[in-house]
Amino acid sequence: MVMQPVLEILAADDFALWPVVPYESWGYLVLNGQLTPEEVGTAVMRIARCNDFEPEEEHGPRPTDPLGVFLHGLLTMPDLFAAGGFRVLDTTTATVFVEPGCCNGLETWRDWLEMLDGDGSASFGHDPSSMAERVGDVVRLTFDAYGTDGMDGADGADGSPVIQLPVDHVRTLVEGAQQDLEDFLNLAGTWAEQHLPAPAAVTAALARALDLAPAP
């Protein structure tokens, strides 16, 4: 069983500000410290596009140069979004138990910790509606909460995968995924120094988008 931080990727055929990998839309890029420079560039491009909105006036006028325009939202928006989340899969059977859905973002990954620290639950978007629930000393992972009939440790009525894991095991998985995110951020910082004129600002924005920024 593995847990991976994944970023939802869209096609980038028209992107030319820095080298990226040609991806088809609606795939996932696993974030860790082993990515190539082109893969890091793809991740930075996608996170910037997730936040390509016009900020409020108090955040300053929009730049006029192409790079400044593209990074403006990432650098100035107060609340950042990074489409994706933590994916959980059984590598021996290729069964996915948690797949980030629509509207889910990596900036909410700490929901896993909140779920683990109490008898609570965390949901991860929709289509599918993956869910993690703590029940005593176990965590129940459901691929699609709306496709099950509540049977413990078995497939749901509509065949949705369900598995139960010890809380300590899931906590170890979350810690590993968090480390992968931190390793990616370190790699992205090095990448930014080589490709962008304001690497520190971009790296700080990426940290906020991944909820890895140090506490004030």
N, C-alpha and C positions, 0 to 999 in steps of 0.2 A: 504494500500500500504506500503510495507516495502522495504528497501534497505539493502543488506547484503554483507559484504566482504567475498568472497568465494575463496578457494584454490582448484585448480584442483588436484585430487588425482589419483595416479596409485597404482596398487597392490604392496604390500611389503612383499611377502611371504618369501623372502630370507634375510630379514633384521633382524639382531640380536645385533646391537650395543646398543640399549635401547628399552624399551617396546613401542609398537605401536599397533594401532587398525587394525585388518584385513579388508581392504577395497578392493572392486573390482575396476578395472581401469575405468577411465573416469567419476568418480563421483565428487562431490564437498563437501568440508568440510567448514562449516560456521565458520569464525574466530571471537571470542569474548572472554570475560573474564570468561565465564562459562564452558570452556572445561575441560575435565578430564585430568589428567597427561598423560595418554596414547594418548589422542587426540592431546595434545600439542606436544608430541613426534612425532606423525605422521606428524604434520604440519612442524616441524623443519626438519624431515627427508626429506620431499618432497621439501622444499625450498633448502635444501642442494643439493639434487639430480638435481634440476633445474640448478644448477651452478657447476656441477661436470665436469669441463673442466680443461685442463692444462693451467694455467696462463702463461704469458710471463716470460722469464728468470729472469727479474729484481725482480719478486715477490718471488724468492727463490726456492730451490729445493723441490720437492714433498716429504712429510714424508714417512716413511716406515711402521709405525704402522697402523692398520686398521682404527682406529678412526681418526688419523691425515690425512690419505689419503682421507677419506670420507668428512671431513670438509675443506680440503685444498682450493678448489675452492671458497666456501662460504666466507672463511676468507681472501682470497687474490685477488679475481677478482675485478677489479675496478667498473664494471657495473654489477649489480645483477638483476636476473629475478625471479619472483614468479608467476607461471602460475595461472591465474584466473582473478578476477576483482570484480566490484560491481554488484551484481545481483539485479534486481528490479522485484517484483512480487506482484500480487493481492492475498492476503491470502484468500479472500472469494471465489474466483473462481479458485484459483491455476493457474492463467494465468501468464506466465513469459513475461515481456516486454523487459527486457535487460538480455541476457545470455552471459557471457564472451565466446568468441570464440577462435579458434586456434591462437596462437601467441600473445594473449593478456595477460598482466601481472598486478599484483597488484601494481607494482612500478609506473604505469602510472595513478593511480586513480585520481591524481590532474587534469587530463584532464576534469573531471566533473566541477571543479571550473573554469577553463579557459572557458569552454562552457557557464557557468552561468554568467560570468562577461562580456560577449559580445554576439553579434548576431552571434554565431558560432555553430560548431557541434563537436561531438566526436564520434568516432567509436570504437568498442570493439572486433576486430578480425573478423573471418569469419566462416561460417557454424555453426550457423547463423551469418549474418552480422548485428548485433544489432547497433543501432545508437541513439544518443540523439541530438536534435537540439533546440536551442533557437530561437523563433520567437516572438519578442516583449516581452510580459509579460508571455508567456507560454513556456513550454518545451514539445516538441513532442518526445515520446519514441516509437521506432519502433523495433519490434523483428527481422525482416529481411528486411533491406532496399532494397534488390534486389528482394523482393517478393511482393512489394506494387506498387500501381499505383498513389500514391501521394494524395489520398483522406484524408482530414483532419478529425481526430477524428473517423475514421472508419477502418475496416479491409481492407487490401490491396487486389489487384486483386487475389492474390494467397492465401488469407486467413491469411496473417501475421497480428498478433495483433498490433494495433497502439493506443496510448492513449496520451492525452494532459493534462498536469498538470501545475498549477501556478508555476512560478519561485521560489517564496518564499517557497513553499511546497517542491520542489525538493532540494533547498538549505538545508532545515531542514533534509531531508533524507540523504543527503551527510554528514552533520555534525554528524548525528547519526552513519553512517557507519564508519566515521573516528574515532569516539570514540570507536567503537567496535574494530577497528584495534589497537588503543592505549591500550585498555584493554587487548587484546591478547598479545601484546608485553610485558606488565608488567607481565602477567602470564608466558610468555615464559622466561623472565628473572629469575623469581623464579624457574622455572623448570630447567633451565640451571645450576643454583647454586647447584642443587641436583643431576644432572646427568653428568655434563661435567667438565673437568679439567680447562677449560678457559672460564668460563661463561660470563665474561664481553665482551670478544672479540666476542663471538657468538651472544650475545644480540645486540651488536653494528652492527654486520653484518645483523642481522634480521631487525633492524631499517632501514638500507640502502635499503634492499630488498623490504621493504614496504614503502619507501619514508617517513619515520617518523624521520629520523635523524635530529638533531638540525642544524640550519644554522650555517656555520662557522663564 
